[in-house]
Amino acid sequence: MHDKGITTAAVCVYPARVCDAVKALKAAGCNIPVASVAAGFPAGQTHLKTRLEEIRLAVEDGATEIDVVINRSLVLTGQWEALYDEIRQFRKACGEAH
């Protein structure tokens, strides 16, 4: 498919596997970036401090993209400002990663 201009955007892995994925792709001579599903995947129900640290560690290990999971409880109870605040903290924890 590469000859048709279709490429892989990223390999997406759990935060604990980012380092392994980066090393494996590098060893294979591949320049596909690594993304991570951080912030308490799949339900976002872990403590905020833990979700933020998970993001920071994934970026530190080489993830260039972070896919976050929002806290369902905040959505279901209409706590939109609290949700916005969490997302802002997630973005800050991402640093240069998208």
Rosetta blueprint (number, residue, H / E / L):
1 M L
2 H H
3 D H
4 K H
5 G L
6 I L
7 T L
8 T L
9 A L
10 A L
11 V E
12 C E
13 V E
14 Y L
15 P H
16 A H
17 R H
18 V H
19 C H
20 D H
21 A H
22 V H
23 K H
24 A H
25 L H
26 K H
27 A H
28 A L
29 G L
30 C L
31 N L
32 I L
33 P L
34 V E
35 A E
36 S E
37 V E
38 A E
39 A L
40 G L
41 F L
42 P L
43 A L
44 G L
45 Q L
46 T L
47 H L
48 L H
49 K H
50 T H
51 R H
52 L H
53 E H
54 E H
55 I H
56 R H
57 L H
58 A H
59 V H
60 E H
61 D L
62 G L
63 A L
64 T L
65 E E
66 I E
67 D E
68 V E
69 V L
70 I L
71 N L
72 R H
73 S H
74 L H
75 V H
76 L H
77 T L
78 G L
79 Q L
80 W H
81 E H
82 A H
83 L H
84 Y H
85 D H
86 E H
87 I H
88 R H
89 Q H
90 F H
91 R H
92 K H
93 A H
94 C H
95 G L
96 E L
97 A L
98 H L
